[in-house]
Amino acid sequence: MSAQRFVISDHHLRHPGIYRFTDDAGQRIRPWAETADEADEMMIAAWNDVVRKNDTVYHLGDVAIRRPGLRLLERLNGRKILIRGNHDIFKLKDYTAHFADIRGTHKIDRMILSHYPLHPDSVPHWCMANVHGHIHHHTVTRHLWWGRRVPDTRYFNACVEVMGITPITIEDLEARIRERQKAA
């Protein structure tokens, strides 16, 4: 089997507070675990269930909130590329020990990978979608001319809260984007 490419975002390794965060309805945004330790182990197992050593994973930022979380990256299979996020605040050398490359954004096929959703005017006409993280359980929306808000199908949220805790292949990602755009 040839090497595959995957995407995932916002693990927030070693971040105990995120397991208390709730949405507007008062539901926990990460209901699958009670603690960061429990969730970190679940996310590592889910990653390693699908990612092999020769695969590449684009992590769209906010990988670890506390520096000890970076040590957990040693246990993750694959060649890792970091699209740096707002919580990736440690020295560059702390990340280069675990990531083959570190970028601000990255173009792959007809998608632009970023941590933050790009401004709508920055999404080029050729781009199928901006695959991003940062907004956790939220969806990028747009206003219709009469004022109703609808999901903007030019964006795909790759956060663990939306996708589940398992990285998604680029092929599956493209299929999901096409399906959403077709249904819109």
GIQUI-V420690 format. One record per backbone hydrogen bond with DSSP energy under -1.0 kcal/mol. NH is the residue of the N-H (numbers start at 0). CO is the residue of the C=O. E is the energy in kcal/mol with one decimal. If there is no record, write none. Layout:
nh->NH co->CO e->E
nh->NH co->CO e->E
This chain:
nh->5 co->55 e->-2.6
nh->6 co->167 e->-2.1
nh->7 co->57 e->-1.7
nh->8 co->157 e->-1.2
nh->9 co->60 e->-2.2
nh->11 co->61 e->-2.5
nh->12 co->62 e->-2.6
nh->14 co->11 e->-1.1
nh->18 co->15 e->-1.2
nh->19 co->16 e->-2.1
nh->22 co->26 e->-2.6
nh->25 co->22 e->-1.9
nh->28 co->20 e->-2.2
nh->38 co->34 e->-2.4
nh->39 co->35 e->-3.3
nh->40 co->36 e->-1.9
nh->41 co->37 e->-1.9
nh->42 co->38 e->-2.9
nh->43 co->39 e->-2.3
nh->44 co->40 e->-2.2
nh->45 co->41 e->-2.5
nh->46 co->42 e->-2.3
nh->47 co->43 e->-2.6
nh->48 co->44 e->-1.4
nh->49 co->46 e->-1.3
nh->50 co->46 e->-2.8
nh->54 co->51 e->-1.5
nh->55 co->3 e->-2.6
nh->56 co->78 e->-2.8
nh->57 co->5 e->-2.9
nh->58 co->80 e->-3.0
nh->59 co->7 e->-2.8
nh->64 co->12 e->-2.1
nh->65 co->12 e->-1.1
nh->68 co->65 e->-2.2
nh->69 co->66 e->-1.9
nh->72 co->69 e->-1.4
nh->73 co->70 e->-1.3
nh->74 co->71 e->-1.7
nh->75 co->72 e->-1.5
nh->78 co->54 e->-3.4
nh->80 co->56 e->-2.9
nh->81 co->100 e->-2.4
nh->82 co->58 e->-3.2
nh->83 co->102 e->-2.3
nh->87 co->84 e->-1.4
nh->88 co->86 e->-1.7
nh->93 co->90 e->-1.4
nh->94 co->91 e->-1.2
nh->95 co->91 e->-2.4
nh->97 co->94 e->-2.2
nh->98 co->94 e->-2.1
nh->99 co->79 e->-2.8
nh->102 co->81 e->-3.1
nh->105 co->112 e->-1.9
nh->107 co->110 e->-2.5
nh->110 co->107 e->-2.1
nh->111 co->128 e->-1.8
nh->112 co->105 e->-3.8
nh->113 co->130 e->-2.1
nh->121 co->118 e->-2.5
nh->122 co->119 e->-1.2
nh->126 co->123 e->-1.4
nh->127 co->109 e->-3.4
nh->129 co->153 e->-3.2
nh->130 co->111 e->-2.0
nh->131 co->155 e->-2.4
nh->132 co->114 e->-2.3
nh->134 co->132 e->-1.8
nh->137 co->134 e->-2.3
nh->141 co->149 e->-2.6
nh->143 co->147 e->-3.4
nh->146 co->143 e->-2.7
nh->149 co->141 e->-2.3
nh->151 co->139 e->-2.7
nh->154 co->151 e->-1.7
nh->155 co->129 e->-2.4
nh->157 co->131 e->-3.4
nh->159 co->8 e->-1.5
nh->161 co->158 e->-1.2
nh->162 co->158 e->-2.5
nh->163 co->159 e->-1.5
nh->167 co->6 e->-2.3
nh->169 co->4 e->-2.4
nh->172 co->168 e->-2.6
nh->173 co->169 e->-2.7
nh->174 co->170 e->-2.1
nh->175 co->171 e->-2.5
nh->176 co->172 e->-2.4
nh->177 co->173 e->-2.7
nh->178 co->174 e->-2.4
nh->179 co->175 e->-2.5
nh->180 co->176 e->-2.6
nh->181 co->177 e->-2.4
nh->182 co->178 e->-1.9
nh->183 co->179 e->-1.1
